[in-house]
Amino acid sequence: MSVKVRFYSYDIKFEFLNSIEFPVAPQVGDEVNLISFFKHESPQRIEYYENMEDLGLYNNALVGERTWCNDFEKNEIYLLVQLKYKRK
């Protein structure tokens, strides 16, 4: 059973309107690379990559905190995950 996940970070602003499905819930300390969730050479992937370069951040991030949330408008339970990025 997959888990719906949404992300936030104090290093970068995410504009995800929907959850991303993971096969297993990421645990605190796990490494996550969101670029793999964008289609190859899509405008979103290119924009994400360019934003990370402009901010001087690596694409990989560590899961810092996580909490279960309920989106009543979408009738969806999801895992809210904080990502901590390393600076180049």
N, C-alpha and C positions, 0 to 999 in steps of 0.2 A: 504494500500500500504506500503510495507516494505522500509526501508532505508538502503543503503549500507554504512558501516562505516569502517574506518581504524583508528588505534590508534598509538599514540606515547607517550613517557614518558621520562623524564629526569632521572628517577629512574631505568629503565630497557630497554634493547634493544629488540624490537619486530622484528621478521623475517617473518611477515605475507606477503605473496605474493598476497593474494586476500583480498577482503573486506568481512566483516562479516555482514550478514543481520539482522537488528533489526526490530521488528514490528513497533516501534515508535522511532524517533530520540532521543538519550539521551540529556538531557538538562544540562547546567552548574549547578553543585551542586548535580547531580544525582550520586548514587553509582552504580558501575559496577563491576561485577566479571567475568572475562574472562574464568576462569576454566570451567565454565558450557558450553562453546562452544567446548570443546574437548570431544571426545568419552571416556566413562568410561574405565579406565585402558589402554588407548592408550599410545604409546611412547611419543607423543607430550604432553599429559596431565601430565604424570609423569615428563617429562623434565621441563615443566612450573612450576609445584609444587616444584620440587627440586631447581630450580633457585630462586624462591621466598624465599624458606627457606635459601639458601646460602646467599642471599642478606639481609636477616632479614626483609622482607617486608610482610605485610598482603596481602591476595589475593584480597580483596576489594579495589577499588580505587574510587576517586571522579573525576568527569568530571570537568576539569579546564577551558579549552578554546575549541572552536569548530569553524571550518570554512569549507565552501563548496569548493571542488576541482574538477578538471576535469582531468582524465587520458586519454590523447589523444590516447595512444597506445592501450588501452583496450576499448576505446570509452565508458567510464563509469564516471558518476558523483557520487561522494561519499562525505561523511561528515568526515573530519579529526578531531579527538577528542584527546585532551591532557588528559592523566590520571595522577593523583597525588596519589601516594601510601603512606601509613603510615608505619613508621618503628616500628618494634616490640620492 
